[in-house]
C-alpha cells in the first residue's frame, strides 16, 4: 500500500522479469489498468521507480470522442453497482441534470434546464462527455422502479469521478416484469436475506427536541414509519443501496436525506428538520392576501396556462371534505380505490395495471407514496394542482417517472 506521500516498497523480491500493477478504486472507476513495462531485476539490485497516473486530459481523450467534446471540455465518469452483491448494474440509466443561466439583452436572466443521459455498460461503467466547465448538477442512476438518491456533482476540474449503488433487484419477479429486468435479476440475484436492511434514526426540531408524528419513508419502497414521542423511527426490510430518506411533518420544511443503506451494517441517522414555519394566529384572510400567497408559489401562473385542474383556497373550503381522497374525488385522471376501510388515490388504468401518481407537498417531492392519504387532511390543505401524465410543469416533474401529478400546498406554506 502506498503511504500518504505515494511511496511504496517491496522487499526480498526474487530476481527475474517483473511488472508492477497499480490498483485503486478510482482507476477501476475510470476503467484504466495501470501496469509498468517489464522490469529485469537482478539479485542484490535496488530499483527506484516513479509511476505516474494518467492525467485528466488523457483519460477524457480515451473515453470521449472529439465529436462528444465539442459541446464542452469536461467529462463525468463513474460506476454503478448493486448494493450487497457489488455486481455491475449493466443496462442501468444514469441521468445528469443541471440548469444553464444566460443573460439576455444585458438585463434579463434566462434559465434553461439541461439533461444528459448515459447507459451503464457490462462492466458497470458509464461516461458523460461534453460538459461545461464549473458545472453543478444532480446525478441519479435508475433501473426499473429503483432510483438512487440524487448526488450533488460539482465539476471544478476537467474530470469528475463518482460511484453509485442501486438496490439489489428482487429475487422474485412478477408476471408483468420485462424480459430485460428478469435477465438482470437472474444475473445478480443475491443470496437469501441479502439486501434486507434496517434503518433506524431520530427526527429532531431546530432546537434538538424530538418531533413526533413525522412520516419517514425511503424512495421506491412502499414502507413508511411514523416517529414516536421520542422522535425515533425504525424501517425494516429495506433493500440496500444509495437511497433517499424523506421526512415529512406539516409545519416543518420537507427534508430529503441521501443515505447509503447497508444490508450488512444497520444504519442509524439523525435528521434535524429546518426552521419551523410559523403558523399565524386566527385572522380573517382576505382574498387579496390569499391571492398573493398563490402568486408567490407559482400557482396563479400555472393556473393561467390552463394545463391542469386546480383547487383554490375557496374551492377547498367549499368541498367540506373530511379526507384527502374526498377532496380529489372529481379530479380528472384520478379515482378512489378502497382497500377495506382505507381509501387510496390512484390513477385511471393505463394499459395493464393501474397508472401511477406523483405527489408534491409544498413544492417538494413526496416519496412516501400511498401513505399520503393518512398524513394530510383537507383541513391542512390550502390549494391543489393536478396534472395529466406528461403534462406537468418542468419544476413539478419527478425524474424518470412519468405519472399523474398531484401538487398540494398546505395552509402553513401559504400562510393562510
SULMO-V107142 format. One record per residue. N is the residue number from 1. RES is the residue in one small letter. OMEGA is omega in whole degrees, 0 to 359 (none if undefined). D_CENTER is the distance of its C-alpha to the mean C-alpha in Angstrom with 1 decimal. Layout:
n=N res=RES omega=OMEGA d_center=D_CENTER
n=N res=RES omega=OMEGA d_center=D_CENTER
This chain:
n=1 res=x omega=176 d_center=34.9
n=2 res=x omega=177 d_center=35.1
n=3 res=x omega=186 d_center=35.7
n=4 res=x omega=179 d_center=34.1
n=5 res=x omega=177 d_center=36.3
n=6 res=x omega=182 d_center=35.5
n=7 res=x omega=176 d_center=38.9
n=8 res=x omega=181 d_center=39.6
n=9 res=x omega=170 d_center=42.9
n=10 res=x omega=180 d_center=44.2
n=11 res=x omega=176 d_center=47.6
n=12 res=x omega=179 d_center=50.2
n=13 res=x omega=178 d_center=48.9
n=14 res=x omega=178 d_center=51.4
n=15 res=x omega=178 d_center=53.1
n=16 res=x omega=181 d_center=52.1
n=17 res=x omega=186 d_center=49.6
n=18 res=x omega=170 d_center=46.1
n=19 res=x omega=174 d_center=42.7
n=20 res=x omega=174 d_center=39.9
n=21 res=x omega=178 d_center=36.3
n=22 res=x omega=183 d_center=33.6
n=23 res=x omega=178 d_center=30.3
n=24 res=x omega=180 d_center=27.2
n=25 res=x omega=180 d_center=23.4
n=26 res=x omega=177 d_center=22.9
n=27 res=x omega=176 d_center=25.7
n=28 res=x omega=183 d_center=24.2
n=29 res=x omega=180 d_center=20.9
n=30 res=x omega=176 d_center=22.7
n=31 res=x omega=180 d_center=25.1
n=32 res=x omega=174 d_center=28.3
n=33 res=x omega=184 d_center=31.1
n=34 res=x omega=183 d_center=33.4
n=35 res=x omega=179 d_center=37.0
n=36 res=x omega=171 d_center=40.2
n=37 res=x omega=179 d_center=43.4
n=38 res=x omega=179 d_center=45.9
n=39 res=x omega=176 d_center=47.7
n=40 res=x omega=185 d_center=51.3
n=41 res=x omega=180 d_center=51.8
n=42 res=x omega=179 d_center=55.4
n=43 res=x omega=179 d_center=56.7
n=44 res=x omega=182 d_center=56.7
n=45 res=x omega=174 d_center=54.6
n=46 res=x omega=184 d_center=52.1
n=47 res=x omega=172 d_center=49.3
n=48 res=x omega=187 d_center=47.1
n=49 res=x omega=174 d_center=44.1
n=50 res=x omega=181 d_center=41.4
n=51 res=x omega=180 d_center=38.3
n=52 res=x omega=174 d_center=36.0
n=53 res=x omega=181 d_center=32.4
n=54 res=x omega=179 d_center=31.7
n=55 res=x omega=178 d_center=30.8
n=56 res=x omega=179 d_center=27.6
n=57 res=x omega=180 d_center=29.9
n=58 res=x omega=181 d_center=31.1
n=59 res=x omega=181 d_center=27.8
n=60 res=x omega=179 d_center=26.6
n=61 res=x omega=179 d_center=30.0
n=62 res=x omega=188 d_center=29.5
n=63 res=x omega=187 d_center=26.1
n=64 res=x omega=177 d_center=26.3
n=65 res=x omega=177 d_center=29.2
n=66 res=x omega=180 d_center=31.2
n=67 res=x omega=180 d_center=30.1
n=68 res=x omega=183 d_center=26.4
n=69 res=x omega=182 d_center=27.3
n=70 res=x omega=183 d_center=29.1
n=71 res=x omega=179 d_center=26.2
n=72 res=x omega=185 d_center=25.3
n=73 res=x omega=188 d_center=26.3
n=74 res=x omega=179 d_center=23.1
n=75 res=x omega=176 d_center=20.9
n=76 res=x omega=180 d_center=17.7
n=77 res=x omega=180 d_center=18.3
n=78 res=x omega=178 d_center=16.5
n=79 res=x omega=176 d_center=16.3
n=80 res=x omega=179 d_center=14.1
n=81 res=x omega=169 d_center=15.7
n=82 res=x omega=180 d_center=15.6
n=83 res=x omega=178 d_center=15.6
n=84 res=x omega=182 d_center=19.1
n=85 res=x omega=184 d_center=21.0
n=86 res=x omega=175 d_center=19.8
n=87 res=x omega=178 d_center=20.6
n=88 res=x omega=180 d_center=19.2
n=89 res=x omega=182 d_center=16.6
n=90 res=x omega=179 d_center=19.0
n=91 res=x omega=177 d_center=18.1
n=92 res=x omega=179 d_center=14.3
n=93 res=x omega=179 d_center=12.9
n=94 res=x omega=182 d_center=11.2
n=95 res=x omega=175 d_center=10.4
n=96 res=x omega=183 d_center=11.2
n=97 res=x omega=178 d_center=11.5
n=98 res=x omega=180 d_center=14.0
n=99 res=x omega=174 d_center=16.9
n=100 res=x omega=178 d_center=20.5
n=101 res=x omega=180 d_center=23.2
n=102 res=x omega=177 d_center=26.8
n=103 res=x omega=181 d_center=30.0
n=104 res=x omega=180 d_center=32.1
n=105 res=x omega=175 d_center=35.8
n=106 res=x omega=182 d_center=35.5
n=107 res=x omega=182 d_center=34.3
n=108 res=x omega=177 d_center=31.3
n=109 res=x omega=181 d_center=27.8
n=110 res=x omega=179 d_center=26.0
n=111 res=x omega=179 d_center=22.2
n=112 res=x omega=178 d_center=20.8
n=113 res=x omega=181 d_center=17.2
n=114 res=x omega=179 d_center=16.8
n=115 res=x omega=175 d_center=14.8
n=116 res=x omega=187 d_center=15.6
n=117 res=x omega=177 d_center=14.9
n=118 res=x omega=175 d_center=16.2
n=119 res=x omega=178 d_center=17.1
n=120 res=x omega=182 d_center=17.2
n=121 res=x omega=181 d_center=20.8
n=122 res=x omega=180 d_center=22.9
n=123 res=x omega=179 d_center=22.7
n=124 res=x omega=184 d_center=18.9
n=125 res=x omega=173 d_center=19.1
n=126 res=x omega=173 d_center=17.8
n=127 res=x omega=177 d_center=18.9
n=128 res=x omega=186 d_center=18.3
n=129 res=x omega=175 d_center=21.5
n=130 res=x omega=181 d_center=23.2
n=131 res=x omega=179 d_center=20.8
n=132 res=x omega=179 d_center=22.4
n=133 res=x omega=178 d_center=23.5
n=134 res=x omega=185 d_center=21.9
n=135 res=x omega=170 d_center=18.5
n=136 res=x omega=186 d_center=15.5
n=137 res=x omega=177 d_center=12.3
n=138 res=x omega=183 d_center=8.5
n=139 res=x omega=175 d_center=7.9
n=140 res=x omega=173 d_center=5.8
n=141 res=x omega=182 d_center=8.1
n=142 res=x omega=172 d_center=9.1
n=143 res=x omega=184 d_center=12.5
n=144 res=x omega=181 d_center=14.0
n=145 res=x omega=184 d_center=12.1
n=146 res=x omega=177 d_center=9.7
n=147 res=x omega=176 d_center=6.2
n=148 res=x omega=172 d_center=5.0
n=149 res=x omega=180 d_center=2.8
n=150 res=x omega=180 d_center=3.5
n=151 res=x omega=178 d_center=7.1
n=152 res=x omega=180 d_center=10.0
n=153 res=x omega=176 d_center=12.7
n=154 res=x omega=180 d_center=16.2
n=155 res=x omega=177 d_center=19.0
n=156 res=x omega=176 d_center=22.2
n=157 res=x omega=183 d_center=24.1
n=158 res=x omega=190 d_center=24.6
n=159 res=x omega=174 d_center=22.3
n=160 res=x omega=182 d_center=18.8
n=161 res=x omega=184 d_center=17.9
n=162 res=x omega=175 d_center=14.6
n=163 res=x omega=181 d_center=13.9
n=164 res=x omega=177 d_center=11.0
n=165 res=x omega=175 d_center=11.6
n=166 res=x omega=174 d_center=10.8
n=167 res=x omega=177 d_center=12.4
n=168 res=x omega=178 d_center=16.1
n=169 res=x omega=178 d_center=17.1
n=170 res=x omega=181 d_center=19.4
n=171 res=x omega=178 d_center=23.0
n=172 res=x omega=183 d_center=24.4
n=173 res=x omega=175 d_center=23.5
n=174 res=x omega=187 d_center=24.8
n=175 res=x omega=183 d_center=27.2
n=176 res=x omega=184 d_center=24.8
n=177 res=x omega=181 d_center=22.7
n=178 res=x omega=182 d_center=23.0
n=179 res=x omega=181 d_center=25.2
n=180 res=x omega=178 d_center=22.7
n=181 res=x omega=179 d_center=20.3
n=182 res=x omega=178 d_center=23.5
n=183 res=x omega=179 d_center=24.6
n=184 res=x omega=182 d_center=21.4
n=185 res=x omega=179 d_center=21.6
n=186 res=x omega=183 d_center=25.3
n=187 res=x omega=186 d_center=24.7
n=188 res=x omega=182 d_center=22.3
n=189 res=x omega=183 d_center=23.4
n=190 res=x omega=175 d_center=23.2
n=191 res=x omega=183 d_center=26.3
n=192 res=x omega=178 d_center=26.9
n=193 res=x omega=182 d_center=24.8
n=194 res=x omega=177 d_center=22.4
n=195 res=x omega=177 d_center=18.7
n=196 res=x omega=187 d_center=19.8
n=197 res=x omega=176 d_center=18.4
n=198 res=x omega=178 d_center=19.3
n=199 res=x omega=176 d_center=17.4
n=200 res=x omega=179 d_center=19.7
n=201 res=x omega=182 d_center=19.7
n=202 res=x omega=179 d_center=21.2
n=203 res=x omega=183 d_center=20.3
n=204 res=x omega=175 d_center=22.7
n=205 res=x omega=183 d_center=23.8
n=206 res=x omega=181 d_center=24.5
n=207 res=x omega=179 d_center=27.8
n=208 res=x omega=179 d_center=26.6
n=209 res=x omega=182 d_center=27.9
n=210 res=x omega=178 d_center=26.1
n=211 res=x omega=179 d_center=24.4
n=212 res=x omega=176 d_center=25.4
n=213 res=x omega=172 d_center=24.0
n=214 res=x omega=180 d_center=20.4
n=215 res=x omega=181 d_center=18.0
n=216 res=x omega=181 d_center=15.4
n=217 res=x omega=179 d_center=13.0
n=218 res=x omega=183 d_center=10.2
n=219 res=x omega=176 d_center=7.7
n=220 res=x omega=171 d_center=10.0
n=221 res=x omega=184 d_center=12.9
n=222 res=x omega=182 d_center=15.8
n=223 res=x omega=175 d_center=17.1
n=224 res=x omega=179 d_center=17.1
n=225 res=x omega=177 d_center=19.4
n=226 res=x omega=182 d_center=21.4
n=227 res=x omega=177 d_center=22.7
n=228 res=x omega=182 d_center=26.4
n=229 res=x omega=178 d_center=28.9
n=230 res=x omega=180 d_center=28.1
n=231 res=x omega=184 d_center=24.4
n=232 res=x omega=176 d_center=23.6
n=233 res=x omega=176 d_center=21.3
n=234 res=x omega=173 d_center=20.9
n=235 res=x omega=183 d_center=18.4
n=236 res=x omega=175 d_center=20.0
n=237 res=x omega=175 d_center=19.6
n=238 res=x omega=172 d_center=15.9
n=239 res=x omega=185 d_center=15.0
n=240 res=x omega=178 d_center=14.2
n=241 res=x omega=178 d_center=11.4
n=242 res=x omega=189 d_center=8.5
n=243 res=x omega=175 d_center=6.9
n=244 res=x omega=176 d_center=5.8
n=245 res=x omega=182 d_center=9.4
n=246 res=x omega=178 d_center=10.5
n=247 res=x omega=182 d_center=14.1
n=248 res=x omega=175 d_center=16.2
n=249 res=x omega=180 d_center=19.9
n=250 res=x omega=183 d_center=22.0
n=251 res=x omega=177 d_center=23.7
n=252 res=x omega=175 d_center=20.8
n=253 res=x omega=178 d_center=18.0
n=254 res=x omega=182 d_center=14.6
n=255 res=x omega=174 d_center=12.7
n=256 res=x omega=186 d_center=9.0
n=257 res=x omega=175 d_center=9.4
n=258 res=x omega=182 d_center=7.6
n=259 res=x omega=175 d_center=10.3
n=260 res=x omega=184 d_center=11.7
n=261 res=x omega=184 d_center=13.4
n=262 res=x omega=177 d_center=16.7
n=263 res=x omega=182 d_center=19.1
n=264 res=x omega=179 d_center=22.1
n=265 res=x omega=180 d_center=21.8
n=266 res=x omega=181 d_center=20.9
n=267 res=x omega=172 d_center=18.4
n=268 res=x omega=182 d_center=19.6
n=269 res=x omega=173 d_center=17.7
n=270 res=x omega=181 d_center=19.0
n=271 res=x omega=177 d_center=17.2
n=272 res=x omega=183 d_center=19.4
n=273 res=x omega=181 d_center=18.9
n=274 res=x omega=184 d_center=19.7
n=275 res=x omega=177 d_center=23.2
n=276 res=x omega=176 d_center=24.6
n=277 res=x omega=184 d_center=25.1
n=278 res=x omega=177 d_center=28.9
n=279 res=x omega=182 d_center=30.3
n=280 res=x omega=173 d_center=33.5
n=281 res=x omega=181 d_center=36.7
n=282 res=x omega=179 d_center=38.1
n=283 res=x omega=172 d_center=39.3
n=284 res=x omega=183 d_center=40.5
n=285 res=x omega=179 d_center=37.6
n=286 res=x omega=179 d_center=39.0
n=287 res=x omega=181 d_center=37.8
n=288 res=x omega=180 d_center=37.5
n=289 res=x omega=179 d_center=35.2
n=290 res=x omega=180 d_center=32.9
n=291 res=x omega=179 d_center=32.9
n=292 res=x omega=179 d_center=32.0
n=293 res=x omega=179 d_center=28.9
n=294 res=x omega=176 d_center=27.8
n=295 res=x omega=186 d_center=28.4
n=296 res=x omega=182 d_center=26.3
n=297 res=x omega=177 d_center=23.1
n=298 res=x omega=181 d_center=23.8
n=299 res=x omega=185 d_center=25.0
n=300 res=x omega=180 d_center=28.4
n=301 res=x omega=180 d_center=27.5
n=302 res=x omega=179 d_center=25.3
n=303 res=x omega=179 d_center=28.1
n=304 res=x omega=180 d_center=30.6
n=305 res=x omega=176 d_center=28.9
n=306 res=x omega=181 d_center=29.7
n=307 res=x omega=184 d_center=26.6
n=308 res=x omega=179 d_center=25.7
n=309 res=x omega=192 d_center=27.3
n=310 res=x omega=171 d_center=27.6
n=311 res=x omega=175 d_center=29.0
n=312 res=x omega=176 d_center=30.5
n=313 res=x omega=178 d_center=31.5
n=314 res=x omega=179 d_center=34.9
n=315 res=x omega=180 d_center=33.6
n=316 res=x omega=182 d_center=31.6
n=317 res=x omega=185 d_center=34.7
n=318 res=x omega=182 d_center=37.0
n=319 res=x omega=178 d_center=35.3
n=320 res=x omega=182 d_center=36.0
n=321 res=x omega=178 d_center=33.2
n=322 res=x omega=178 d_center=32.9
n=323 res=x omega=181 d_center=29.5
n=324 res=x omega=177 d_center=26.4
n=325 res=x omega=178 d_center=27.2
n=326 res=x omega=181 d_center=30.6
n=327 res=x omega=184 d_center=29.3
n=328 res=x omega=187 d_center=27.4
n=329 res=x omega=185 d_center=30.1
n=330 res=x omega=179 d_center=31.3
n=331 res=x omega=180 d_center=28.1
n=332 res=x omega=177 d_center=28.3
n=333 res=x omega=176 d_center=26.2
n=334 res=x omega=173 d_center=25.5
n=335 res=x omega=183 d_center=27.6
n=336 res=x omega=176 d_center=28.2
n=337 res=x omega=183 d_center=28.3
n=338 res=x omega=177 d_center=30.2
n=339 res=x omega=187 d_center=29.6
n=340 res=x omega=179 d_center=32.7
n=341 res=x omega=183 d_center=32.7
n=342 res=x omega=177 d_center=29.0
n=343 res=x omega=180 d_center=28.0
n=344 res=x omega=178 d_center=24.6
n=345 res=x omega=178 d_center=23.4
n=346 res=x omega=178 d_center=22.7
n=347 res=x omega=175 d_center=23.0
n=348 res=x omega=182 d_center=26.2
n=349 res=x omega=174 d_center=26.3
n=350 res=x omega=184 d_center=25.3
n=351 res=x omega=179 d_center=27.0
n=352 res=x omega=178 d_center=26.8
n=353 res=x omega=183 d_center=25.2
n=354 res=x omega=172 d_center=23.5
n=355 res=x omega=182 d_center=21.2
n=356 res=x omega=180 d_center=17.8
n=357 res=x omega=172 d_center=17.1
n=358 res=x omega=180 d_center=14.1
n=359 res=x omega=171 d_center=14.8
n=360 res=x omega=176 d_center=14.5
n=361 res=x omega=180 d_center=16.5
n=362 res=x omega=176 d_center=18.1
n=363 res=x omega=180 d_center=15.7
n=364 res=x omega=182 d_center=12.4
n=365 res=x omega=176 d_center=10.3
n=366 res=x omega=187 d_center=11.9
n=367 res=x omega=183 d_center=10.0
n=368 res=x omega=176 d_center=13.2
n=369 res=x omega=191 d_center=14.6
n=370 res=x omega=185 d_center=18.4
n=371 res=x omega=183 d_center=19.1
n=372 res=x omega=182 d_center=19.1
n=373 res=x omega=181 d_center=22.8
n=374 res=x omega=184 d_center=23.9
n=375 res=x omega=183 d_center=22.0
n=376 res=x omega=181 d_center=23.1
n=377 res=x omega=180 d_center=26.8
n=378 res=x omega=179 d_center=28.5
n=379 res=x omega=178 d_center=30.4
n=380 res=x omega=187 d_center=27.2
n=381 res=x omega=177 d_center=26.2
n=382 res=x omega=181 d_center=27.4
n=383 res=x omega=183 d_center=26.3
n=384 res=x omega=171 d_center=24.3
n=385 res=x omega=177 d_center=23.0
n=386 res=x omega=182 d_center=22.6
n=387 res=x omega=176 d_center=21.7
n=388 res=x omega=180 d_center=22.5
n=389 res=x omega=179 d_center=19.9
n=390 res=x omega=183 d_center=19.5
n=391 res=x omega=177 d_center=21.3
n=392 res=x omega=175 d_center=18.9
n=393 res=x omega=186 d_center=19.0
n=394 res=x omega=182 d_center=16.5
n=395 res=x omega=181 d_center=15.2
n=396 res=x omega=179 d_center=14.6
n=397 res=x omega=174 d_center=12.7
n=398 res=x omega=184 d_center=9.5
n=399 res=x omega=172 d_center=8.5
n=400 res=x omega=179 d_center=10.2
n=401 res=x omega=183 d_center=11.6
n=402 res=x omega=182 d_center=14.9
n=403 res=x omega=166 d_center=16.5
n=404 res=x omega=185 d_center=19.0
n=405 res=x omega=176 d_center=17.5
n=406 res=x omega=180 d_center=19.0
n=407 res=x omega=182 d_center=18.7
n=408 res=x omega=175 d_center=20.6
n=409 res=x omega=181 d_center=22.1
n=410 res=x omega=176 d_center=23.6
n=411 res=x omega=179 d_center=27.1
n=412 res=x omega=180 d_center=26.0
n=413 res=x omega=182 d_center=23.7
n=414 res=x omega=181 d_center=26.5
n=415 res=x omega=183 d_center=29.2
n=416 res=x omega=none d_center=31.2
